[in-house]
Amino acid sequence: MLTYPQFDPVAFRVFSLEVHWYGLMYLLGFTVAYSLGILRAKKPESDWTTEQVSDLIFYAAVGIVLGGRTGYMLFYGTEQLLTNPLSLFKVWEGGMSFHGGLLGSACGMLFLCRHYKKHLGDVMDFSAPIAALGLGFGRIGNFIGGELYGRATDVPWAMIFPRGGDVPRHPSQLYQAFLEGLVLFVVLWWFSARPRPRFAVTGLFIALYGVFRIFVEFFREPDAHLSFIFFDWVTMGQVLSLPMVAGGLLMMFYGYRWSGTHKT
């Protein structure tokens, strides 16, 4: 069994302002996404400018934060939201839903499309590869905060999390950081390195994320107030991710069947 590091959730303080590691991980994710976007925009065949990349990151960031927090409270914290509606704004306490963030970022991209008159599929395909590492940083933030830990286990790398009682558990946040962050990024960066049909890159992103999330949910402890949704083993994360797999595959099928090849 490994020893879980006793992290202080507050990275540093500036007078009375507390800066949490959780927020810094999101900031790091957006910074890396911006850098990768600029790198891709500088390719000779790219039709993106640095200004457009900056606006993309801004709109996507606003959508991710608003959508991610709202989605988490609706999917996982409904009772808390009804009891204390102001808890919706306590982002620093943790609790962000990828599925809500995905919808929120899509709304942000719609604003970008209208402003620059770009096709939504082109914007989504450009964004998918540069967003993956940000997901990994978010999961590292979960690990530092000791939240969203795994199920009880006796594997040699199990850890005892401060919020998880006295039993060793899977460090499932690190599993997700590896699969949803690093592996997803490598696959998408390679796949999008050459022109693909419109929506193909986005479809692969959505489908792969859904597969990885469904897999890791078998090691992640379900939310106590939700437990299992069906059959004493199906979790809310799996219920929300299964349509993503189907939807992502349909997007890829549509792209290769009817959509023309374009630049990413």
N, C-alpha and C positions, 0 to 999 in steps of 0.2 A: 504494500500500500504506500502511495506517495503522500507527502505532506502538502496540504493546500496552503499556499502562501497567504498570510494574513494581510491582505491589501487594505489600505485606507481608501474608501471610495472617493474621498476628496483628494485630488492630485495636488492642488495648492490653493492658497487663499490670498486674495488681494483685499486687504482691509477686511470688510465684513462679507465680501463676495467669495463664495466657495465654488471652485471649478472642479467638477467631478470627472473622473476617468471615463465614465460612460459617454459624456458629451465630447470629450477629447477624441474618443475613438470614432465618433461620427464625423468630427471635424477632419480627422486624419483621412477617413474614407473619402470625403468630398474633395480633399486636396489631391489625393492620389488619382481620383477619377478625373479631375481637371487636368492634371499633368498628362495622363494617358490620352485624354481627349485632344489636347494640344499636339501631342506627338502624332496622333493619327491625322489630325487636321493638316499637318505640314507635309503630308505625302503629296507628291505631284498630282495624283489622280483625284485627290479629295476636293469636294466642293464646299467644305466647311471653312469658316474663318475663326480666328481666335475670339472675336467678339461673340459669334454665335455659340461657341463652346462655353464661354463665360455665362451667357444667358441660359444655356441649357442646364448647367450645373446649378445655377440659382433657382430656376423654376423647379427643377427636379428635387432640389434640397427642400424647398418649401413644401412641395407635395409629399415628399417622404415623411417629413416630420409631422405634418398635419394629418396625413392619411394613416401613417404608422401608429400614431398615438390614438387617433379616433378608432381605427380598426381594432387595436388591442383592447380598448375599453368596451367596445361593442361585442367582440368575440369572446374575450376572456374575463373582463371586469365589469359586466353589466350591473351586477348587484352593487358594487362599489360606486359606479357612475350614478346610479339612481339614488344611492344614499348621500353621496357627496359629489354633485356635478362638477365642482371646481377641481376634482382629482384629474379631470381630463387634461388640465394644463400643467400637471406636475411631472413634466418630462424628465426632470433630473432624478426622479425616483426609479427610473427604468420602466420597462414595459412598452415595447414597440412591436407591432405586428408587421411581418414582411408583406402579408397579403394586402393589408390596408395601405402600407407604404407603396406597394406596386401600383395600386389604383390611384393613389395620390400623385405619384410621379407621372403616371399617364395623363392625368389632368394638367399637370404642369407642362408636359410636352405639347399638349393641344394648344396652349397659349403660345408656345414657341412657334408651332406650325403656322398659326394665323399671322404672327408677326413677320416671319420670314418667308411665308408662302412655301413651306416645305411639306412634303408628303409625310404623314404620320408614320408610315412604315419605314421610311428612310431614317427618321429621327430615332425611332425605337431600335432599329438595327445598329445605328451608330452608338447608341447609349448602352446596349446590353453588355458588350465586353468590358467596358470601362467601369461598369457598376459592380461587377462581381467581387472584386477585392474589398469594396466597401462593405459588402455583406459579411465578409470574414472579419473585418475590424469590429463590426457591430457585435459579432459573437464573442470576440475577445473581450469586449466591454461587458458582456453578460458574465463571462468567466471572472473578470476582476471584481464585479459586483456580487459574485457568489449566488447569482440567480439562474433560473432555468437549468438547474443541475440534472444529472441523470438518475436512473433507477439504481436501487441497491444491487451490488455485485461483489464478487470476490476476485475480480481480475487484478493482476499485480499493480496496475496503474490507477486503481481506484483511489478516490480521495474522500475525506470527510469534510463536507461543506458546512460552514457555520449555521446556515439556515436549514440544513437538511438532516438535523439530528445527529446521532452518534454512529450511524451506519455508513460504511464506505459506499461510494456511488461512482457511476460512470461520469467522467468529465465531458459530458455530451456537448457542452458549448464548444470544446476544442474539436470534437468530431465535425460539428457543423462549420466551424471556421475553416477546417481543412477542405471539406467537400464543397460547401456552398461558396467558399471564398477562393482558395487557391486552385483546386481542381477545376471548378467551374470557369474561373478566369482563363486558365491555360487552354482549356478546350475551346472556349469562345474566341479567344485571341487568335488561336490557330485557324479556327473555322472561318473567321471573318477576314483573314489576311488576303483572301482573294475574293473577287466579286461573286456574290450569291444572289439568288432570287429574293425579291422583296419579301420580308416577314420570315425568311428562313432562319436568320440569326436570332431574332426575337423568339421564334417558336422553339428553337433549341434551348435557349436560355430558360424559358418558362418550363418546358418539359423536364429538363435536367434538374432544375431546382426542385420541382415537384417530386422527382424520383429520390433525390438525395434527402429531402425533408421527410418523406414517408419512411425511408430506411432508418434515419437517425431517431425518429419518434419511437422506435422499438427500444431504444436505450435511454430516452429522455423521460424524466418523471412527469406524468400528466399534471396539469394544474389541479390543486387539491379540491377546489370548489366545483371542478368539472369532471374530474376523474376520466373514466372511459366513456365514450359516447355510444358505442355499439359493441356487443359481443364480448365485453370485458377485455378488449385489447385494442379497439379502434379509438384513436385520440382525435381531438379537435383539429390538431395540426394536419393529420392525415386526411380528415374530411375536407379540409380547405385545399389540400394539395392535390388530391386526386383529379379534380376538374382542371387543374393547371397542366397535368400530364396530358390529358385528353385535348385540352385547348392548344397546347404547344405543338402537339403532333398534327392537329388539324391546320394550324398556321403554316407549318412546314409543308404539308401536303398541298395546301392552297398555293404557297409560294412556288413550289416546283411544278405544279400542274398548270397554273394560270398566270402567275406573275412573271414579269420579265426580269432578267439579270440587271443588277444595279450595283453601284459602289457603296461600300460601307466605310 
